Amino acid sequence: FLVGTDDLTNEEVGAYIRCLCHQASKGTISEKHMIKICSSHDIHNAIKSKFKLQDDGNFANERLLEEVRKRAAYAESRRNNRRKINTSKPNTPNNISSTYVQHMENENENEDENVIKVVNRRFKIPEPIDVLNYMAELNQRAGNKWQQSKVVLEAQKFFDFYTSNGWKVGRNSMKDWQATARNWMNNNKPTKTNLNEQRVNEVEYRRANDPSYFKL
């Protein structure tokens, strides 16, 4: 993402991220809506090349489409794995209550991180793009106090930090990642000048060697 936007101004990068967020929620973006986001023909011309015309007449960023397809395939493989595990379980003896059986199944599912990606039934771990989209939205509401490069960096740091600690806040399981993201942004100072070059380079190096980093 950072390499692909090196030649864009901060205003152009902001418009580009908003267009990506719209595509992520709607599937595609119309040229009319893209022009509305860009607010000027110069900005529109600068980022339009990053979107490809689709059969329905709208536009889409091909790399974001590919990431969405990969996540859909990944989610389907998880569902298939769960079905296989459920169908391979032996028949339950009649003297064991169904409530106890359901409890044990839930315990087994929670212990197998390769089968289920849910900390508890009320909380689902977000994807990296979900964190980026939400932080970009918060930054826009706050008048774009952060540079776009810092938004990307903080989104990746947020995802890495809570992935490493099992998505816990203190000793408790996280209940609302968006509320946690808001606190994360409120506790960080806005960037007024481009002081993140070394951190940008570090993230770009990791992104080039780690497929889990952003690829927009």
Secondary structure, 3 states (H helix, E strand, C coil): CCHHHCCCCHHHHHHHHHHHHHHHHHCCECHHHHHHHHCCHHHHHHHHCCCEECCCCCEECHHHHHHHHHHHHHHHHHHHHHHHHHHHCCCCCCCCCHHHHHHHHHHHHHHCCCCCCEEECCEECCCHHHHHHHHHHHHHHCCCCCCHHHHHHHHHHHHHHHHHCCCEECCEECCCHHHHHHHHHHCCCCCCCCCCHHHHHHHHHHHHHCCCCCCC
